[in-house]
Amino acid sequence: MKKDLLIALAGVLCAFLAGMAILAAQGYDAPRGFMALIEYSLMSEMSLGGTLQRAAPLILTGLSATAAFGSNAVNLGQLGQVLMGAMAVTTVGLVVDLPAPLMLPLLLATAAIAGGLWCGIAAWLRNRFNMNEFISTLMLNFLAEYFTLWMVRGPVKMANANTPMSPPIADGGHLPALGSISSSILVALVALGGIYILWNRSRAGYEMRMMGLNPVFTRIGGCHNRENFTRAMMISGALAGLAGGLLIMGGIQHQFLIGIGGTYGWDGVMLAIIANCQVLATSLYALLFAVLQNGALGMELETRVPSEFIMVFQAIIVLFVVASREVSRRLVNQLIARRVASDALATTRQPAEERVHGSVS
Protein backbone atom coordinates (compact mmCIF):
# COMPACT_ATOMS: atom_id res chain seq x y z
CA MET A 1 0.00 0.00 0.00
CA LYS A 2 2.80 2.44 0.93
CA LYS A 3 4.70 1.46 -2.20
CA ASP A 4 1.68 2.21 -4.41
CA LEU A 5 1.14 5.54 -2.66
CA LEU A 6 4.76 6.59 -3.15
CA ILE A 7 4.65 5.59 -6.82
CA ALA A 8 1.45 7.59 -7.33
CA LEU A 9 2.86 10.66 -5.57
CA ALA A 10 6.03 10.46 -7.64
CA GLY A 11 3.98 10.27 -10.84
CA VAL A 12 1.85 13.27 -9.87
CA LEU A 13 4.95 15.28 -8.89
CA CYS A 14 6.62 14.49 -12.22
CA ALA A 15 3.42 15.51 -14.02
CA PHE A 16 3.41 18.87 -12.21
CA LEU A 17 7.04 19.45 -13.13
CA ALA A 18 6.26 18.59 -16.76
CA GLY A 19 3.25 20.94 -16.74
CA MET A 20 5.34 23.78 -15.34
CA ALA A 21 8.00 23.15 -17.98
CA ILE A 22 5.38 23.33 -20.74
CA LEU A 23 4.01 26.62 -19.41
CA ALA A 24 7.51 28.08 -19.01
CA ALA A 25 8.40 27.07 -22.56
CA GLN A 26 5.34 28.98 -23.78
CA GLY A 27 6.41 32.10 -21.88
CA TYR A 28 3.91 31.88 -19.00
CA ASP A 29 4.69 32.39 -15.32
CA ALA A 30 4.25 28.74 -14.31
CA PRO A 31 4.65 29.06 -10.49
CA ARG A 32 2.23 31.97 -10.37
CA GLY A 33 -0.23 30.11 -12.57
CA PHE A 34 -0.34 27.05 -10.32
CA MET A 35 -0.57 29.25 -7.22
CA ALA A 36 -3.59 30.98 -8.78
CA LEU A 37 -5.09 27.58 -9.53
CA ILE A 38 -4.80 26.56 -5.87
CA GLU A 39 -6.09 29.91 -4.66
CA TYR A 40 -9.21 29.85 -6.83
CA SER A 41 -10.04 26.23 -5.95
CA LEU A 42 -9.22 25.84 -2.24
CA MET A 43 -8.29 29.06 -0.46
CA SER A 44 -11.75 30.47 0.27
CA GLU A 45 -15.06 29.01 1.43
CA MET A 46 -16.73 29.78 -1.88
CA SER A 47 -13.93 28.30 -3.99
CA LEU A 48 -13.77 25.21 -1.76
CA GLY A 49 -17.52 24.80 -2.10
CA GLY A 50 -17.27 24.97 -5.88
CA THR A 51 -14.47 22.41 -5.90
CA LEU A 52 -16.40 19.95 -3.72
CA GLN A 53 -19.52 20.43 -5.81
CA ARG A 54 -17.54 19.57 -8.94
CA ALA A 55 -15.88 16.65 -7.15
CA ALA A 56 -19.18 14.92 -6.32
CA PRO A 57 -20.11 13.83 -9.88
CA LEU A 58 -16.45 13.12 -10.64
CA ILE A 59 -16.27 10.70 -7.71
CA LEU A 60 -19.42 8.93 -8.89
CA THR A 61 -18.44 8.64 -12.55
CA GLY A 62 -14.97 7.48 -11.51
CA LEU A 63 -16.50 4.82 -9.26
CA SER A 64 -18.82 3.89 -12.12
CA ALA A 65 -15.88 3.15 -14.42
CA THR A 66 -14.01 1.42 -11.59
CA ALA A 67 -16.93 -0.90 -10.84
CA ALA A 68 -17.12 -1.92 -14.51
CA PHE A 69 -13.43 -2.18 -15.41
CA GLY A 70 -12.59 -3.90 -12.13
CA SER A 71 -15.15 -6.60 -12.96
CA ASN A 72 -13.84 -7.31 -16.47
CA ALA A 73 -16.75 -5.35 -17.95
CA VAL A 74 -16.39 -2.34 -20.25
CA ASN A 75 -18.68 0.59 -19.65
CA LEU A 76 -17.85 3.61 -21.80
CA GLY A 77 -21.39 4.93 -21.57
CA GLN A 78 -21.03 7.10 -18.47
CA LEU A 79 -21.98 10.21 -20.44
CA GLY A 80 -25.27 8.68 -21.58
CA GLN A 81 -26.03 7.38 -18.09
CA VAL A 82 -25.31 10.80 -16.59
CA LEU A 83 -27.72 12.39 -19.08
CA MET A 84 -30.44 9.81 -18.45
CA GLY A 85 -30.11 10.22 -14.69
CA ALA A 86 -30.33 13.99 -15.03
CA MET A 87 -33.34 13.81 -17.35
CA ALA A 88 -35.12 11.32 -15.09
CA VAL A 89 -34.68 13.64 -12.10
CA THR A 90 -35.86 16.59 -14.19
CA THR A 91 -38.99 14.80 -15.40
CA VAL A 92 -40.00 13.50 -11.97
CA GLY A 93 -39.06 16.79 -10.34
CA LEU A 94 -41.42 18.65 -12.65
CA VAL A 95 -44.33 16.28 -12.12
CA VAL A 96 -44.01 15.46 -8.41
CA ASP A 97 -43.90 18.04 -5.61
CA LEU A 98 -43.30 16.55 -2.17
CA PRO A 99 -41.63 17.75 1.02
CA ALA A 100 -37.84 17.53 0.91
CA PRO A 101 -37.57 14.48 3.25
CA LEU A 102 -39.61 12.51 0.72
CA MET A 103 -38.59 14.27 -2.48
CA LEU A 104 -34.82 13.96 -2.09
CA PRO A 105 -34.70 10.15 -1.64
CA LEU A 106 -37.22 9.74 -4.46
CA LEU A 107 -35.13 11.76 -6.92
CA LEU A 108 -31.84 10.13 -5.89
CA ALA A 109 -33.37 6.68 -6.38
CA THR A 110 -34.85 7.80 -9.71
CA ALA A 111 -31.46 8.94 -10.98
CA ALA A 112 -29.73 5.72 -9.92
CA ILE A 113 -32.44 3.51 -11.43
CA ALA A 114 -32.43 5.44 -14.72
CA GLY A 115 -28.65 5.11 -15.08
CA GLY A 116 -28.68 1.46 -14.05
CA LEU A 117 -31.41 0.53 -16.51
CA TRP A 118 -29.71 2.45 -19.33
CA CYS A 119 -26.47 0.55 -18.73
CA GLY A 120 -28.49 -2.63 -18.25
CA ILE A 121 -29.46 -2.44 -21.93
CA ALA A 122 -25.82 -3.07 -22.86
CA ALA A 123 -25.62 -5.92 -20.34
CA TRP A 124 -28.74 -7.52 -21.83
CA LEU A 125 -27.39 -7.18 -25.37
CA ARG A 126 -24.16 -8.89 -24.26
CA ASN A 127 -25.96 -11.76 -22.52
CA ARG A 128 -28.63 -12.22 -25.19
CA PHE A 129 -26.75 -11.58 -28.44
CA ASN A 130 -23.10 -11.63 -27.32
CA MET A 131 -22.79 -8.00 -28.42
CA ASN A 132 -19.60 -6.36 -27.22
CA GLU A 133 -20.47 -3.86 -24.47
CA PHE A 134 -17.55 -1.68 -25.60
CA ILE A 135 -19.57 -0.81 -28.71
CA SER A 136 -23.07 -0.85 -27.23
CA THR A 137 -22.28 1.51 -24.34
CA LEU A 138 -20.64 3.95 -26.76
CA MET A 139 -23.65 3.86 -29.08
CA LEU A 140 -26.04 4.33 -26.16
CA ASN A 141 -24.28 7.63 -25.46
CA PHE A 142 -25.55 9.00 -28.78
CA LEU A 143 -29.07 7.73 -28.12
CA ALA A 144 -29.09 9.39 -24.70
CA GLU A 145 -27.84 12.68 -26.14
CA TYR A 146 -30.46 12.76 -28.88
CA PHE A 147 -33.24 11.63 -26.53
CA THR A 148 -32.49 14.27 -23.90
CA LEU A 149 -32.13 16.91 -26.63
CA TRP A 150 -35.58 15.98 -27.92
CA MET A 151 -37.00 16.09 -24.39
CA VAL A 152 -35.60 19.51 -23.60
CA ARG A 153 -36.81 20.88 -26.95
CA GLY A 154 -40.28 19.42 -26.53
CA PRO A 155 -41.97 17.68 -23.59
CA VAL A 156 -40.00 19.41 -20.80
CA LYS A 157 -39.08 22.67 -22.56
CA MET A 158 -39.48 25.82 -20.50
CA ALA A 159 -41.87 28.24 -22.13
CA ASN A 160 -40.43 31.47 -23.57
CA ALA A 161 -36.83 30.28 -23.08
CA ASN A 162 -34.29 31.63 -25.55
CA THR A 163 -32.34 28.33 -25.55
CA PRO A 164 -33.59 24.77 -24.96
CA MET A 165 -33.83 24.16 -21.22
CA SER A 166 -36.28 22.70 -18.75
CA PRO A 167 -38.06 24.60 -15.97
CA PRO A 168 -36.50 24.27 -12.51
CA ILE A 169 -37.57 21.22 -10.56
CA ALA A 170 -39.74 21.50 -7.44
CA ASP A 171 -38.11 23.15 -4.44
CA GLY A 172 -38.32 19.93 -2.44
CA GLY A 173 -35.82 18.36 -4.82
CA HIS A 174 -33.07 20.93 -4.19
CA LEU A 175 -30.20 19.54 -2.16
CA PRO A 176 -29.55 21.84 0.82
CA ALA A 177 -26.31 23.75 1.11
CA LEU A 178 -24.05 23.71 4.15
CA GLY A 179 -22.92 27.30 3.95
CA SER A 180 -21.15 27.56 0.60
CA ILE A 181 -20.78 23.79 0.32
CA SER A 182 -23.41 21.74 -1.50
CA SER A 183 -24.54 18.59 0.25
CA SER A 184 -24.06 16.73 -3.05
CA ILE A 185 -20.57 15.86 -1.81
CA LEU A 186 -22.19 14.07 1.14
CA VAL A 187 -24.26 11.96 -1.26
CA ALA A 188 -21.09 11.09 -3.18
CA LEU A 189 -19.28 10.13 0.03
CA VAL A 190 -22.18 7.90 1.11
CA ALA A 191 -22.04 6.18 -2.28
CA LEU A 192 -18.28 5.84 -1.90
CA GLY A 193 -18.72 4.15 1.47
CA GLY A 194 -21.33 1.79 0.06
CA ILE A 195 -19.18 0.80 -2.91
CA TYR A 196 -16.12 0.32 -0.67
CA ILE A 197 -18.05 -2.04 1.62
CA LEU A 198 -19.55 -3.89 -1.35
CA TRP A 199 -16.19 -4.15 -3.12
CA ASN A 200 -14.09 -5.22 -0.14
CA ARG A 201 -16.44 -6.70 2.45
CA SER A 202 -19.06 -8.70 0.57
CA ARG A 203 -19.20 -11.94 -1.35
CA ALA A 204 -20.68 -10.26 -4.42
CA GLY A 205 -17.89 -7.70 -4.45
CA TYR A 206 -15.26 -10.41 -4.06
CA GLU A 207 -16.68 -12.37 -6.97
CA MET A 208 -16.78 -9.28 -9.18
CA ARG A 209 -13.19 -8.37 -8.28
CA MET A 210 -11.98 -11.89 -8.94
CA MET A 211 -13.88 -11.94 -12.22
CA GLY A 212 -11.98 -8.81 -13.16
CA LEU A 213 -8.67 -10.53 -12.44
CA ASN A 214 -9.42 -13.95 -13.96
CA PRO A 215 -12.91 -14.80 -15.25
CA VAL A 216 -11.87 -18.40 -16.00
CA PHE A 217 -10.87 -18.92 -12.36
CA THR A 218 -14.20 -17.58 -11.08
CA ARG A 219 -16.19 -19.72 -13.52
CA ILE A 220 -14.34 -22.88 -12.56
CA GLY A 221 -14.68 -21.91 -8.89
CA GLY A 222 -18.46 -21.90 -9.16
CA CYS A 223 -19.16 -18.17 -9.52
CA HIS A 224 -21.94 -17.04 -11.84
CA ASN A 225 -20.03 -14.79 -14.22
CA ARG A 226 -23.10 -13.93 -16.29
CA GLU A 227 -25.05 -12.66 -13.28
CA ASN A 228 -22.01 -10.90 -11.84
CA PHE A 229 -21.39 -9.16 -15.17
CA THR A 230 -24.97 -7.88 -15.23
CA ARG A 231 -24.70 -6.82 -11.60
CA ALA A 232 -21.47 -4.92 -12.24
CA MET A 233 -22.93 -3.11 -15.25
CA MET A 234 -26.09 -2.14 -13.37
CA ILE A 235 -24.07 -0.82 -10.42
CA SER A 236 -21.81 1.09 -12.79
CA GLY A 237 -24.77 2.66 -14.57
CA ALA A 238 -26.52 3.50 -11.29
CA LEU A 239 -23.48 5.42 -10.04
CA ALA A 240 -23.24 7.43 -13.27
CA GLY A 241 -26.99 8.08 -13.23
CA LEU A 242 -26.70 9.31 -9.65
CA ALA A 243 -23.99 11.73 -10.79
CA GLY A 244 -26.44 13.12 -13.36
CA GLY A 245 -29.08 13.50 -10.69
CA LEU A 246 -26.71 15.52 -8.53
CA LEU A 247 -26.06 17.91 -11.43
CA ILE A 248 -29.75 18.85 -11.28
CA MET A 249 -30.46 18.57 -7.56
CA GLY A 250 -27.23 20.16 -6.38
CA GLY A 251 -26.74 22.60 -9.23
CA ILE A 252 -27.23 26.33 -9.16
CA GLN A 253 -30.21 26.50 -11.53
CA HIS A 254 -31.76 23.08 -10.76
CA GLN A 255 -32.81 22.55 -14.37
CA PHE A 256 -31.69 20.53 -17.38
CA LEU A 257 -29.48 22.53 -19.74
CA ILE A 258 -27.90 21.53 -23.04
CA GLY A 259 -24.40 20.20 -22.40
CA ILE A 260 -25.01 19.55 -18.72
CA GLY A 261 -23.13 16.25 -18.93
CA GLY A 262 -19.90 18.04 -19.85
CA THR A 263 -16.85 15.79 -19.73
CA TYR A 264 -17.84 13.97 -16.56
CA GLY A 265 -18.21 10.65 -18.35
CA TRP A 266 -14.77 10.62 -19.95
CA ASP A 267 -13.20 12.06 -16.82
CA GLY A 268 -14.59 9.08 -14.93
CA VAL A 269 -12.90 6.68 -17.34
CA MET A 270 -9.59 8.50 -16.88
CA LEU A 271 -9.97 8.39 -13.11
CA ALA A 272 -10.51 4.62 -13.12
CA ILE A 273 -7.46 4.11 -15.33
CA ILE A 274 -5.15 6.33 -13.29
CA ALA A 275 -6.34 4.74 -10.02
CA ASN A 276 -5.96 1.20 -11.39
CA CYS A 277 -9.60 0.52 -10.45
CA GLN A 278 -9.01 1.08 -6.71
CA VAL A 279 -12.05 2.58 -5.00
CA LEU A 280 -10.34 4.98 -2.58
CA ALA A 281 -7.67 6.00 -5.06
CA THR A 282 -10.35 6.84 -7.63
CA SER A 283 -11.99 9.23 -5.17
CA LEU A 284 -8.70 10.93 -4.29
CA TYR A 285 -7.86 11.49 -7.94
CA ALA A 286 -11.40 12.82 -8.46
CA LEU A 287 -10.69 15.46 -5.80
CA LEU A 288 -7.45 16.34 -7.59
CA PHE A 289 -9.23 16.71 -10.93
CA ALA A 290 -11.91 18.85 -9.27
CA VAL A 291 -9.22 21.17 -7.90
CA LEU A 292 -7.67 21.49 -11.36
CA GLN A 293 -10.95 22.09 -13.18
CA ASN A 294 -12.34 24.56 -10.65
CA GLY A 295 -9.09 26.52 -10.49
CA ALA A 296 -8.58 26.67 -14.25
CA LEU A 297 -10.50 29.94 -14.56
CA GLY A 298 -8.37 31.52 -11.84
CA MET A 299 -5.22 30.47 -13.64
CA GLU A 300 -6.52 32.07 -16.83
CA LEU A 301 -7.56 35.29 -15.08
CA GLU A 302 -4.28 35.74 -13.24
CA THR A 303 -1.72 34.55 -15.80
CA ARG A 304 -3.68 34.31 -19.08
CA VAL A 305 -2.95 30.58 -19.31
CA PRO A 306 -5.81 29.15 -21.41
CA SER A 307 -8.20 27.11 -19.28
CA GLU A 308 -7.97 24.35 -21.91
CA PHE A 309 -4.46 23.68 -20.59
CA ILE A 310 -6.05 21.83 -17.67
CA MET A 311 -7.42 19.21 -20.06
CA VAL A 312 -3.91 18.65 -21.40
CA PHE A 313 -2.52 18.63 -17.86
CA GLN A 314 -5.01 15.96 -16.76
CA ALA A 315 -3.84 13.77 -19.64
CA ILE A 316 -0.22 14.36 -18.58
CA ILE A 317 -1.05 13.21 -15.04
CA VAL A 318 -2.67 10.04 -16.37
CA LEU A 319 0.33 9.27 -18.58
CA PHE A 320 2.93 9.90 -15.88
CA VAL A 321 1.13 8.00 -13.12
CA VAL A 322 0.29 4.99 -15.30
CA ALA A 323 3.77 4.92 -16.85
CA SER A 324 5.52 5.22 -13.47
CA ARG A 325 3.33 2.44 -12.08
CA GLU A 326 4.23 0.06 -14.88
CA VAL A 327 7.95 0.93 -14.83
CA SER A 328 8.11 0.59 -11.06
CA ARG A 329 6.31 -2.73 -11.17
CA ARG A 330 8.78 -4.02 -13.76
CA LEU A 331 11.74 -2.89 -11.64
CA VAL A 332 10.31 -4.51 -8.52
CA ASN A 333 9.70 -7.77 -10.39
CA GLN A 334 13.29 -7.72 -11.65
CA LEU A 335 14.64 -7.13 -8.14
CA ILE A 336 12.53 -9.97 -6.77
CA ALA A 337 13.70 -12.30 -9.54
CA ARG A 338 17.35 -11.44 -8.85
CA ARG A 339 16.86 -11.99 -5.13
CA VAL A 340 15.25 -15.39 -5.69
CA ALA A 341 17.99 -16.38 -8.12
CA SER A 342 20.77 -15.34 -5.69
CA ASP A 343 19.11 -17.22 -2.83
CA ALA A 344 18.79 -20.33 -4.99
CA LEU A 345 22.42 -20.07 -6.05
CA ALA A 346 23.54 -19.70 -2.44
CA THR A 347 21.50 -22.75 -1.46
CA THR A 348 23.09 -24.93 -4.15
CA ARG A 349 26.62 -23.80 -3.22
CA GLN A 350 26.23 -24.44 0.49
CA PRO A 351 26.11 -28.30 0.37
CA ALA A 352 29.17 -28.37 -1.90
CA GLU A 353 31.14 -26.17 0.50
CA GLU A 354 30.10 -28.38 3.41
CA ARG A 355 31.33 -31.49 1.56
CA VAL A 356 34.68 -29.85 0.82
CA HIS A 357 35.03 -28.78 4.44
CA GLY A 358 34.19 -32.30 5.66
CA SER A 359 36.79 -33.96 3.41
CA VAL A 360 39.51 -31.56 4.60
CA SER A 361 38.69 -32.34 8.19
C-alpha positions as CSV (number, residue, x, y, z in Angstrom):
1,M,0.0,0.0,0.0
2,K,2.8,2.4,0.9
3,K,4.7,1.5,-2.2
4,D,1.7,2.2,-4.4
5,L,1.1,5.5,-2.7
6,L,4.8,6.6,-3.2
7,I,4.7,5.6,-6.8
8,A,1.4,7.6,-7.3
9,L,2.9,10.7,-5.6
10,A,6.0,10.5,-7.6
11,G,4.0,10.3,-10.8
12,V,1.8,13.3,-9.9
13,L,4.9,15.3,-8.9
14,C,6.6,14.5,-12.2
15,A,3.4,15.5,-14.0
16,F,3.4,18.9,-12.2
17,L,7.0,19.5,-13.1
18,A,6.3,18.6,-16.8
19,G,3.3,20.9,-16.7
20,M,5.3,23.8,-15.3
21,A,8.0,23.1,-18.0
22,I,5.4,23.3,-20.7
23,L,4.0,26.6,-19.4
24,A,7.5,28.1,-19.0
25,A,8.4,27.1,-22.6
26,Q,5.3,29.0,-23.8
27,G,6.4,32.1,-21.9
28,Y,3.9,31.9,-19.0
29,D,4.7,32.4,-15.3
30,A,4.2,28.7,-14.3
31,P,4.6,29.1,-10.5
32,R,2.2,32.0,-10.4
33,G,-0.2,30.1,-12.6
34,F,-0.3,27.1,-10.3
35,M,-0.6,29.3,-7.2
36,A,-3.6,31.0,-8.8
37,L,-5.1,27.6,-9.5
38,I,-4.8,26.6,-5.9
39,E,-6.1,29.9,-4.7
40,Y,-9.2,29.8,-6.8
41,S,-10.0,26.2,-6.0
42,L,-9.2,25.8,-2.2
43,M,-8.3,29.1,-0.5
44,S,-11.8,30.5,0.3
45,E,-15.1,29.0,1.4
46,M,-16.7,29.8,-1.9
47,S,-13.9,28.3,-4.0
48,L,-13.8,25.2,-1.8
49,G,-17.5,24.8,-2.1
50,G,-17.3,25.0,-5.9
51,T,-14.5,22.4,-5.9
52,L,-16.4,20.0,-3.7
53,Q,-19.5,20.4,-5.8
54,R,-17.5,19.6,-8.9
55,A,-15.9,16.6,-7.1
56,A,-19.2,14.9,-6.3
57,P,-20.1,13.8,-9.9
58,L,-16.4,13.1,-10.6
59,I,-16.3,10.7,-7.7
60,L,-19.4,8.9,-8.9
61,T,-18.4,8.6,-12.5
62,G,-15.0,7.5,-11.5
63,L,-16.5,4.8,-9.3
64,S,-18.8,3.9,-12.1
65,A,-15.9,3.1,-14.4
66,T,-14.0,1.4,-11.6
67,A,-16.9,-0.9,-10.8
68,A,-17.1,-1.9,-14.5
69,F,-13.4,-2.2,-15.4
70,G,-12.6,-3.9,-12.1
71,S,-15.1,-6.6,-13.0
72,N,-13.8,-7.3,-16.5
73,A,-16.8,-5.4,-18.0
74,V,-16.4,-2.3,-20.3
75,N,-18.7,0.6,-19.6
76,L,-17.8,3.6,-21.8
77,G,-21.4,4.9,-21.6
78,Q,-21.0,7.1,-18.5
79,L,-22.0,10.2,-20.4
80,G,-25.3,8.7,-21.6
81,Q,-26.0,7.4,-18.1
82,V,-25.3,10.8,-16.6
83,L,-27.7,12.4,-19.1
84,M,-30.4,9.8,-18.4
85,G,-30.1,10.2,-14.7
86,A,-30.3,14.0,-15.0
87,M,-33.3,13.8,-17.4
88,A,-35.1,11.3,-15.1
89,V,-34.7,13.6,-12.1
90,T,-35.9,16.6,-14.2
91,T,-39.0,14.8,-15.4
92,V,-40.0,13.5,-12.0
93,G,-39.1,16.8,-10.3
94,L,-41.4,18.7,-12.6
95,V,-44.3,16.3,-12.1
96,V,-44.0,15.5,-8.4
97,D,-43.9,18.0,-5.6
98,L,-43.3,16.6,-2.2
99,P,-41.6,17.7,1.0
100,A,-37.8,17.5,0.9
101,P,-37.6,14.5,3.3
102,L,-39.6,12.5,0.7
103,M,-38.6,14.3,-2.5
104,L,-34.8,14.0,-2.1
105,P,-34.7,10.1,-1.6
106,L,-37.2,9.7,-4.5
107,L,-35.1,11.8,-6.9
108,L,-31.8,10.1,-5.9
109,A,-33.4,6.7,-6.4
110,T,-34.9,7.8,-9.7
111,A,-31.5,8.9,-11.0
112,A,-29.7,5.7,-9.9
113,I,-32.4,3.5,-11.4
114,A,-32.4,5.4,-14.7
115,G,-28.6,5.1,-15.1
116,G,-28.7,1.5,-14.1
117,L,-31.4,0.5,-16.5
118,W,-29.7,2.4,-19.3
119,C,-26.5,0.5,-18.7
120,G,-28.5,-2.6,-18.2
121,I,-29.5,-2.4,-21.9
122,A,-25.8,-3.1,-22.9
123,A,-25.6,-5.9,-20.3
124,W,-28.7,-7.5,-21.8
125,L,-27.4,-7.2,-25.4
126,R,-24.2,-8.9,-24.3
127,N,-26.0,-11.8,-22.5
128,R,-28.6,-12.2,-25.2
129,F,-26.8,-11.6,-28.4
130,N,-23.1,-11.6,-27.3
131,M,-22.8,-8.0,-28.4
132,N,-19.6,-6.4,-27.2
133,E,-20.5,-3.9,-24.5
134,F,-17.6,-1.7,-25.6
135,I,-19.6,-0.8,-28.7
136,S,-23.1,-0.8,-27.2
137,T,-22.3,1.5,-24.3
138,L,-20.6,3.9,-26.8
139,M,-23.7,3.9,-29.1
140,L,-26.0,4.3,-26.2
141,N,-24.3,7.6,-25.5
142,F,-25.6,9.0,-28.8
143,L,-29.1,7.7,-28.1
144,A,-29.1,9.4,-24.7
145,E,-27.8,12.7,-26.1
146,Y,-30.5,12.8,-28.9
147,F,-33.2,11.6,-26.5
148,T,-32.5,14.3,-23.9
149,L,-32.1,16.9,-26.6
150,W,-35.6,16.0,-27.9
151,M,-37.0,16.1,-24.4
152,V,-35.6,19.5,-23.6
153,R,-36.8,20.9,-26.9
154,G,-40.3,19.4,-26.5
155,P,-42.0,17.7,-23.6
156,V,-40.0,19.4,-20.8
157,K,-39.1,22.7,-22.6
158,M,-39.5,25.8,-20.5
159,A,-41.9,28.2,-22.1
160,N,-40.4,31.5,-23.6
161,A,-36.8,30.3,-23.1
162,N,-34.3,31.6,-25.5
163,T,-32.3,28.3,-25.6
164,P,-33.6,24.8,-25.0
165,M,-33.8,24.2,-21.2
166,S,-36.3,22.7,-18.7
167,P,-38.1,24.6,-16.0
168,P,-36.5,24.3,-12.5
169,I,-37.6,21.2,-10.6
170,A,-39.7,21.5,-7.4
171,D,-38.1,23.2,-4.4
172,G,-38.3,19.9,-2.4
173,G,-35.8,18.4,-4.8
174,H,-33.1,20.9,-4.2
175,L,-30.2,19.5,-2.2
176,P,-29.6,21.8,0.8
177,A,-26.3,23.8,1.1
178,L,-24.1,23.7,4.1
179,G,-22.9,27.3,3.9
180,S,-21.2,27.6,0.6
181,I,-20.8,23.8,0.3
182,S,-23.4,21.7,-1.5
183,S,-24.5,18.6,0.2
184,S,-24.1,16.7,-3.1
185,I,-20.6,15.9,-1.8
186,L,-22.2,14.1,1.1
187,V,-24.3,12.0,-1.3
188,A,-21.1,11.1,-3.2
189,L,-19.3,10.1,0.0
190,V,-22.2,7.9,1.1
191,A,-22.0,6.2,-2.3
192,L,-18.3,5.8,-1.9
193,G,-18.7,4.1,1.5
194,G,-21.3,1.8,0.1
195,I,-19.2,0.8,-2.9
196,Y,-16.1,0.3,-0.7
197,I,-18.0,-2.0,1.6
198,L,-19.6,-3.9,-1.3
199,W,-16.2,-4.1,-3.1
200,N,-14.1,-5.2,-0.1
201,R,-16.4,-6.7,2.5
202,S,-19.1,-8.7,0.6
203,R,-19.2,-11.9,-1.3
204,A,-20.7,-10.3,-4.4
205,G,-17.9,-7.7,-4.5
206,Y,-15.3,-10.4,-4.1
207,E,-16.7,-12.4,-7.0
208,M,-16.8,-9.3,-9.2
209,R,-13.2,-8.4,-8.3
210,M,-12.0,-11.9,-8.9
211,M,-13.9,-11.9,-12.2
212,G,-12.0,-8.8,-13.2
213,L,-8.7,-10.5,-12.4
214,N,-9.4,-14.0,-14.0
215,P,-12.9,-14.8,-15.3
216,V,-11.9,-18.4,-16.0
217,F,-10.9,-18.9,-12.4
218,T,-14.2,-17.6,-11.1
219,R,-16.2,-19.7,-13.5
220,I,-14.3,-22.9,-12.6
221,G,-14.7,-21.9,-8.9
222,G,-18.5,-21.9,-9.2
223,C,-19.2,-18.2,-9.5
224,H,-21.9,-17.0,-11.8
225,N,-20.0,-14.8,-14.2
226,R,-23.1,-13.9,-16.3
227,E,-25.0,-12.7,-13.3
228,N,-22.0,-10.9,-11.8
229,F,-21.4,-9.2,-15.2
230,T,-25.0,-7.9,-15.2
231,R,-24.7,-6.8,-11.6
232,A,-21.5,-4.9,-12.2
233,M,-22.9,-3.1,-15.3
234,M,-26.1,-2.1,-13.4
235,I,-24.1,-0.8,-10.4
236,S,-21.8,1.1,-12.8
237,G,-24.8,2.7,-14.6
238,A,-26.5,3.5,-11.3
239,L,-23.5,5.4,-10.0
240,A,-23.2,7.4,-13.3
241,G,-27.0,8.1,-13.2
242,L,-26.7,9.3,-9.6
243,A,-24.0,11.7,-10.8
244,G,-26.4,13.1,-13.4
245,G,-29.1,13.5,-10.7
246,L,-26.7,15.5,-8.5
247,L,-26.1,17.9,-11.4
248,I,-29.7,18.9,-11.3
249,M,-30.5,18.6,-7.6
250,G,-27.2,20.2,-6.4
251,G,-26.7,22.6,-9.2
252,I,-27.2,26.3,-9.2
253,Q,-30.2,26.5,-11.5
254,H,-31.8,23.1,-10.8
255,Q,-32.8,22.5,-14.4
256,F,-31.7,20.5,-17.4
257,L,-29.5,22.5,-19.7
258,I,-27.9,21.5,-23.0
259,G,-24.4,20.2,-22.4
260,I,-25.0,19.5,-18.7
261,G,-23.1,16.2,-18.9
262,G,-19.9,18.0,-19.8
263,T,-16.9,15.8,-19.7
264,Y,-17.8,14.0,-16.6
265,G,-18.2,10.6,-18.4
266,W,-14.8,10.6,-19.9
267,D,-13.2,12.1,-16.8
268,G,-14.6,9.1,-14.9
269,V,-12.9,6.7,-17.3
270,M,-9.6,8.5,-16.9
271,L,-10.0,8.4,-13.1
272,A,-10.5,4.6,-13.1
273,I,-7.5,4.1,-15.3
274,I,-5.2,6.3,-13.3
275,A,-6.3,4.7,-10.0
276,N,-6.0,1.2,-11.4
277,C,-9.6,0.5,-10.4
278,Q,-9.0,1.1,-6.7
279,V,-12.0,2.6,-5.0
280,L,-10.3,5.0,-2.6
281,A,-7.7,6.0,-5.1
282,T,-10.3,6.8,-7.6
283,S,-12.0,9.2,-5.2
284,L,-8.7,10.9,-4.3
285,Y,-7.9,11.5,-7.9
286,A,-11.4,12.8,-8.5
287,L,-10.7,15.5,-5.8
288,L,-7.4,16.3,-7.6
289,F,-9.2,16.7,-10.9
290,A,-11.9,18.8,-9.3
291,V,-9.2,21.2,-7.9
292,L,-7.7,21.5,-11.4
293,Q,-10.9,22.1,-13.2
294,N,-12.3,24.6,-10.6
295,G,-9.1,26.5,-10.5
296,A,-8.6,26.7,-14.3
297,L,-10.5,29.9,-14.6
298,G,-8.4,31.5,-11.8
299,M,-5.2,30.5,-13.6
300,E,-6.5,32.1,-16.8
301,L,-7.6,35.3,-15.1
302,E,-4.3,35.7,-13.2
303,T,-1.7,34.5,-15.8
304,R,-3.7,34.3,-19.1
305,V,-3.0,30.6,-19.3
306,P,-5.8,29.2,-21.4
307,S,-8.2,27.1,-19.3
308,E,-8.0,24.3,-21.9
309,F,-4.5,23.7,-20.6
310,I,-6.1,21.8,-17.7
311,M,-7.4,19.2,-20.1
312,V,-3.9,18.7,-21.4
313,F,-2.5,18.6,-17.9
314,Q,-5.0,16.0,-16.8
315,A,-3.8,13.8,-19.6
316,I,-0.2,14.4,-18.6
317,I,-1.1,13.2,-15.0
318,V,-2.7,10.0,-16.4
319,L,0.3,9.3,-18.6
320,F,2.9,9.9,-15.9
321,V,1.1,8.0,-13.1
322,V,0.3,5.0,-15.3
323,A,3.8,4.9,-16.8
324,S,5.5,5.2,-13.5
325,R,3.3,2.4,-12.1
326,E,4.2,0.1,-14.9
327,V,7.9,0.9,-14.8
328,S,8.1,0.6,-11.1
329,R,6.3,-2.7,-11.2
330,R,8.8,-4.0,-13.8
331,L,11.7,-2.9,-11.6
332,V,10.3,-4.5,-8.5
333,N,9.7,-7.8,-10.4
334,Q,13.3,-7.7,-11.6
335,L,14.6,-7.1,-8.1
336,I,12.5,-10.0,-6.8
337,A,13.7,-12.3,-9.5
338,R,17.3,-11.4,-8.9
339,R,16.9,-12.0,-5.1
340,V,15.3,-15.4,-5.7
341,A,18.0,-16.4,-8.1
342,S,20.8,-15.3,-5.7
343,D,19.1,-17.2,-2.8
344,A,18.8,-20.3,-5.0
345,L,22.4,-20.1,-6.0
346,A,23.5,-19.7,-2.4
347,T,21.5,-22.7,-1.5
348,T,23.1,-24.9,-4.1
349,R,26.6,-23.8,-3.2
350,Q,26.2,-24.4,0.5
351,P,26.1,-28.3,0.4
352,A,29.2,-28.4,-1.9
353,E,31.1,-26.2,0.5
354,E,30.1,-28.4,3.4
355,R,31.3,-31.5,1.6
356,V,34.7,-29.9,0.8
357,H,35.0,-28.8,4.4
358,G,34.2,-32.3,5.7
359,S,36.8,-34.0,3.4
360,V,39.5,-31.6,4.6
361,S,38.7,-32.3,8.2
